[in-house]
Amino acid sequence: MAGYLTTHVLDTARGRPAAGMTVELYRIEDEGGGRVFLRALATNADGRTDGPILPEAEFVPGTYELVFHAGAYLDPHITDAPVPRFLDEIPIRFGMAEAVHYHVPLLLSPYGYSTYRGS
């Protein structure tokens, strides 16, 4: 089995999937944190991308970063949002050491978030 990466976003404040959020994927190239942009996708009505954000054919073990554009997603749903936003872009840096399925979800509210290694 080749490795691949999926993600999804749940809007815990509204109790539904976070549709229409932009998610970017980067590969971290060195210990200094140099990033290489791989792709940007938007979440669908289920809060997931339509396919793996890193497909099997492109999987390479290493360190990666997902950047969730939470501020742009949250803006239409928050009345009297503060300026600047409390949450804007949420980077999650993680390692993938084995060629297996990795799933990195984001649980989001206007003033907090959490993540975990899903299945």
C-alpha positions in Angstrom: 0.0 0.0 0.0 1.3 3.4 -0.9 0.9 6.3 1.5 -1.5 9.2 1.0 -2.9 12.1 3.0 -6.5 13.2 3.6 -8.0 16.0 5.7 -11.4 17.3 6.7 -12.6 20.3 8.7 -15.5 20.4 11.1 -17.0 23.7 12.3 -17.7 22.7 15.9 -19.3 26.1 16.8 -22.0 25.6 14.1 -22.2 21.8 14.4 -21.5 21.1 10.7 -18.7 20.4 8.1 -16.7 23.5 7.1 -17.5 23.8 3.4 -15.5 26.0 1.1 -12.3 26.4 3.2 -9.0 26.6 1.4 -6.4 24.2 2.6 -2.8 24.4 1.3 -0.2 21.6 1.5 3.6 22.2 1.8 6.6 19.9 2.1 9.2 21.0 4.6 12.5 20.6 2.8 15.1 21.2 5.5 15.6 21.6 9.3 15.5 25.4 8.7 11.8 25.1 7.8 12.0 25.8 4.1 8.6 25.1 2.6 7.8 23.9 -0.9 4.2 24.6 -2.0 2.5 21.4 -3.4 -1.2 22.4 -3.8 -4.3 24.2 -2.6 -7.7 22.6 -2.4 -11.1 23.7 -1.1 -13.3 21.6 1.2 -16.5 20.3 -0.2 -20.0 20.2 1.5 -18.8 17.3 3.7 -15.8 19.4 4.9 -13.4 17.2 3.0 -11.3 17.7 -0.1 -12.7 15.8 -3.2 -9.7 13.5 -3.2 -6.5 13.0 -1.2 -4.6 16.2 -0.6 -1.5 14.2 -1.2 -2.3 11.3 -3.5 -0.5 7.9 -3.5 1.5 8.7 -6.7 3.1 11.7 -5.0 3.7 10.4 -1.5 7.2 10.7 -0.1 7.9 10.2 3.6 8.9 13.5 5.3 7.7 16.5 7.1 4.6 18.4 5.8 2.5 21.4 6.7 -1.2 21.9 6.1 -2.4 25.5 6.2 -6.1 26.0 6.9 -7.5 29.4 5.8 -9.8 29.6 8.8 -10.2 33.4 8.9 -11.7 33.6 5.4 -14.0 30.7 6.2 -15.1 32.1 9.6 -15.7 35.8 8.5 -19.2 35.3 7.1 -20.3 33.4 10.2 -19.1 35.8 12.9 -21.0 38.9 13.7 -18.8 41.8 15.0 -15.6 39.9 14.3 -12.6 41.5 15.9 -9.9 43.1 13.7 -7.4 41.6 13.4 -9.0 38.1 13.5 -8.1 35.9 16.5 -7.7 32.9 14.1 -6.6 33.4 10.5 -4.3 30.9 8.9 -3.8 27.7 11.0 -0.6 25.8 10.2 -0.2 22.2 11.3 3.2 20.7 10.8 3.5 16.9 11.0 5.6 14.0 9.9 4.7 11.0 7.7 7.3 8.2 8.2 5.5 5.2 6.7 3.7 4.6 3.4 0.2 4.4 5.0 -2.9 6.5 5.0 -2.5 9.6 7.1 -5.6 11.7 8.0 -5.2 15.1 9.7 -8.5 16.7 10.5 -9.2 20.1 12.0 -11.9 20.8 14.6 -12.6 24.5 14.4 -14.4 27.3 16.3 -13.9 31.0 16.1 -11.6 31.1 19.1 -10.0 27.7 19.1 -9.1 24.5 17.2 -7.7 21.0 17.7 -6.3 18.3 15.5 -5.2 14.7 15.8 -4.0 11.8 13.7 -7.2 10.3 12.4 -8.0 7.2 10.5 
